[in-house]
Amino acid sequence: MPHAKIPRQSTHIDMTAMCDVAFLLLTFFMLATKFKPDEPVVVKTPSSISEIILPDVDIMLLTVDAKGRIFFSIDNKLKRKELIEEISYEKNLNLTEAEKTAFALGSSIGIPFSSLKEYLSSTPEKQKEMDMGAPGVQVDTSVLSVNNELAEWVKVARTSNPKLRICIKADGDASYPNVQKIIKTLEGWKIFKFNLITNLKAIPAGTAAAAAAAGGEKK
């Protein structure tokens, strides 16, 4: 007997539930995402031919603006909380939990220890105003100097996270003695490896670097 042919029907998938989930996830990320706060200073770094890529995590950033002011920052929020707790204890700053959280979620610091509590308890607008007139982190050529607050920041940060890679980001118009004080401070803690952040430029023709690059391309 002939078999009855069953009419073919296209498969129908109800996408309503998937669309609902997608919009819920999108709404969640839009509301929960916190953008990185703006840096208190903008620097124009000098150019070099170095192509070394900086790591994405575990970075200690020391910024030097054109006026020679120094700003300190690390990228890990959890380590920032540990850092400020230790600094608050050692310097007897008596920071509240809200002020410690403000530091953990903030950007670079260019305020001396004596003004840190006032800074962290201020509104974002007030902090921007204080950043404009901030003297920068105090530094000296000796890590034992009472005026070298940068030495304390570096020591505590490296203690809480030994994996930190130190990067110096100096403005092209910053005077060398200000950068040299940072290098002397690092040397005082036996830190001899650090990165200088620069903009990439083309290798000048006729130089040894150009010849080496050309030789590498032929291979």
N, C-alpha and C positions, 0 to 999 in steps of 0.2 A: 504494500500500500504506500502511496506517496505520502511523504511527511509534510505536515503543515509548516509553512514558513512563518517564523516569528519576525514581525517587523523590527528592524534595527532602530534603536533610539540612542541619541547622543547622550553621553554621560553628563550629568548636571551636578556641579559642585557648588554648594552654597558658601560663598565667600564672605557672607555678612559677619560671621563670628571672627574671622581672621582680620577683617578691616577694623572691627571694634578693638581687637587686641593691639593692632598696630598703632591706632590713634591713642590708645591709653598709654602705650610705651612712649610714644612721641611726647605726649603731654607730661609724663613723669620726668623725662630727661630734660625737657625745657624748664620745668619748675625746680628740679633738683640740682641742675648744673650750676656750679659757681665758677665764674671766670677768674682768671689770674689777675690780681690787682696790678694797676699800672705802676711802673717803676718811678721812684721820686725824681730821678734825673734821666736825661737823655744824653748819651755821649756819642761822639763821632769817632769811631776807632780808626787808627791808621791802617794802611794796606800792607799786605805782605804776599809772598808766593807760597806760603805754607798751606798744604792741603790736609793737614791733620784734622780729623773730625772729632769734635768734643763729645763726651758721653751724654746720654739723655737724662740720667739720674745720678744721685749722690754727688751733687756739685755745690761747692762753696764759691760764691761769686763775690769778688771784691771789686767794686766799681769806683773809678776815680774820674770826677768830672773836670771840666776845663779850669775850674777854680781851685782844684787840688783837694776838694772834699772827698772823703772816703765813705762808701756805703757798703754794709755787710749783709749777706743773705745766704741761706741754704735752701734747697728746693724741697726737701722731704718734710711734709707738714707734721708727721708724728715726731720726727727728730727735732723739729723746731719747737714743739711743745716741751720735749725733754730738755732742750737747750735753755729755754727761757726759765724753766723751773730751777735749773742749776744756777743760772745767773742770778735769779731772784734770791736764792738762798745764800750764795757766796757774797753778794753785794748788799744783802739785807734790804732789798727793795720792797718787800711785802706786797708783791703783786697779787691781785685777786685772780680767781679762775677766769673771769671774763676778760681781764687784761692779758692773761696768758693765751687765751684763745684768740684774742685780737692779734697778738704777735704771730701765732701759728698760721693764721689765715692772711697775714699781711705780706708786704713785699720787703724791699731792702730797708735797713735801718741806718740812719746817719745821725742819730741822737746820742749824746753822752748819757752815761748811766744815771746821772743826777736828774735828767729830764725824761727818762724812759717811762716812768709811771704816769706822768702827766700826758705824755704822748699816746700811750696805749689806752688811756681812759677817755681820750677825746673822740669826737665824731670824725668820720672820714674827711669831711670838708676842713675841719680844724687841723687834721693831720697833714693834709696837702699844704695848708698855709705854713705849718711848722717845718715841713720839708723844704720849702722855698728858702727859709732863713736858717736851716739846720747847719751847724758848723762842721758836720761830718764826724765819723768815729775818730776819737783821738788816737794818735799813733806816735811812736818814737822809735829810735834805732835800737833800743834795748828792750827786751821783753820784761826786764825787772823794773823798768821805770813805772812809777805810779801814773804817769801821763799816757801810758800805752794801753788804752782800753781795747784796742784791736787785738793785742796779744791774748787778752782774756777771752774774747769772742772765739778766736782761733783755737785756743787750748781746749775750751769746753766743747766746742763743736767737734773737734777731732776725737775727743774722749768718748762722746756719745755715738759717733759714727766714724770709725777708723777708715772706712772705705771712701770717704769724701775726696773728690778730686778738686784741687784749688785752681780757680781761674781768675786772672786779673784782667779786667776790662777797663782800660784807661782811654780817656779822650786824647785825640791827637795833639791838642793844645795844652795838655797837662804837663807841668814841669817834671823833669826826671827826679829831682830830690824827693817829691811826694811818692813816686812809685818806688824809689829806692828804700824809703822807710818801710814800706810793705815787705819788700824782699828781705831786708834786714830782720824784720820781725819773724818772718817765716824761717830764716836761717837760725834765729835764736831758739826756735823749737825743733831744730834739726830737720827742717822741711826744705829739701833742695829740688824737689820736682813740682812744677806748677805749669799752667798753661797761660799764654798771653793771647787774648781774643783779638783778632784782626779781621779786616775785610780782605777777600781774595782778589789779587790782581794778576795780570798776565806776566809770564816770565820774560824779563828783558832779553832780547835777541843778542847773541854773541857771548852770553855769560856761561859759566860752567854749569849752572842749573839748567839752562836751555839745552846745552849739549847733552847732559845726562838724560833729560826728558826726551830729546830726539833719539838717543840711543835706545831708550826703553821702548819707544814706539816702533822702531825697526825690528825689534825682537818680536 
